């Protein structure tokens, strides 16, 4: 058996590491990283991490740390492009990425009401979200992103409540091939199968979903 004092010491060390990560993560979020190019997250994503919808900056608060970390590494590699995020991601150290993504994941997120897939889907955006367009091999968005687009695990982020302009920009990036950081280019296939009107409609649907009541 492990002696009690060693167990207590290990627990204390873990707590100290977690505390240090929390302090470092909060510093990166509010003040930026050690390198000049690593600007503070709140400058674009808001003091509460809830994003700035008028500017098209997405919510980061409450998103899984694993998902956020992958996106930062993809910005570094060029698998995902952004004139703002690429230099910022390259300026962050691995320790800063771990710390700030952990901090963001722990921040309060909005309560999103799941929407039943059994409800009647009306409108182009809602039909794509809940029914897809299987004649074009386009699955419904909620089959991967969860009921009402609330997100599933670290691979499928929430869509509900994200700014429509942000969602449109990402779908267009997949359409144009400037974003290609998902397995088997699933989103590339889906986005290329959608018209510009459908992209706008499904983005508008998810952007307003957080203000809707759950329906049976």
Secondary structure, DSSP 8 states (H G I E B T S, - for coil): ---HHHHHHHHHHHHHHHHHHHHHHHHHHHH--SSTT---THHHH-TTS--BGGGTB---TT--HHHHHHHHHHHHHTSB--TTHHHHHHHS-HHHHHHHHHHHHHS---------TTS---SHHHHHHHT-BGGGTB--THHHH-GGG--BTTTB---TTS-HHHHHHHHHHHHHTSB--SGGGHHHHHHHTS-HHHHHHHHHHHHTGGGS----
